[in-house]
Amino acid sequence: MATISLCMIVKNEEMHIARCLESVAELVEEIIIVDTGSTDRTLEIASRYTTKVFSYPWKDNFADARNYSFSRASMDYCMWMDADDVLEETEKERFLELKQSLPPDTDIVMMKYNTAFDEAGRPVFSCFRERWIRNSGHYRWAGAVHEAISPDGRIVYSDIAVCHKKLGAGEPDRNLRIYRKIIADGQVLEPRHQYYYGRELYYHGQYEEAVSVLERFLLLPQGWVENKIEACSESMPYSLL
């Protein structure tokens, strides 16, 4: 049976973290919590579920922190969740069944990620994300914001879903600030991050600049198809004004 290290990076998540850990703690063999500077009760709450709680200095880079969390793991696979994610009760039996039946040469398990819901709580937007990653030095997170691991090797797709259910506004300016800093440092955003930068501008009401960034993204041959569809929906109404 596959063994799982749940690896999380957190900061000031006292509203979310117990809900998240309650949903998955009994399904994994190890829980790794990496705290990047909490000033609330996050560490106290996390310590109820695991002794493996680590402090790590925040460097405006999510991939860096996630890679550190993976470096502390000791099980076959690393599983990531955000503190405002939850594994619903309906998914738990299938989660255990997958652990028992997973082919031993599997490198990545892609699972559904439900990130938007209607008034009845039904998911209206889902995508597949790399969720279980073989615990090896081969797989590294990349991206200061909207970080990801490029899937390769033997990949298994599962329709088990993790739900993203945020409470409160969080830090609404954080991602835009990080992207601005990257650009100010002279770095060129790769296509995927050019899309997310344009989206952050859009969310902040900076529509003219957002349209310019998203239209440049659409002209690039690279980039995820899903992102290009969303870029059209976000940029088109304003490009026609």
GINOR-V109782 format. One line per field, one symbol per residue. phi: phi as a letter, one per 40 degrees, with the letter a starting at -180 (. if undefined). burial: I if it has 16 or more other C-alpha atoms within 10 Angstrom, else O. Layout:
phi = ???
burial = ???
This chain:
phi = .cbbbcbbbaafbccbccdccdcbdcbbcabbbbcbhcbbcdcdcdccbaccbbcaccbfaccdcccccccccbccbcbbaccccabcdcccccdcccdcbcdcccbbbcbcbcbabcccgccbabacbcbbbdcaccbbcbhcbfcabccagcbbbbccbcbcbcbgcgbccccccccdcdcccgccccdcccccccccccccgccccccccccccccccchcddccccccccccdcccc
burial = OIIIIIIIIIIIIIIIIIOIIOIIOOIIOIIIIIIIOOOOOIIOIIOOIOOOIOOOOOOIOIIIIIIIIIOIIIIIIIIIIIIIIIIOOOOIOOIOOIOOOOOOOIIIIIIIIIIOOOOOOOOOOIOIIIIIIIIOOOIIIIIIIOIIIOOOOOOOOOOIIIIIIOOOOOOOOOIIOIIOOOOOOOOOOOIIIIIIIIIIIIOOOOIOOIIOIIIOIIOOOOIOOOIIOOIOOIIOOOOOO
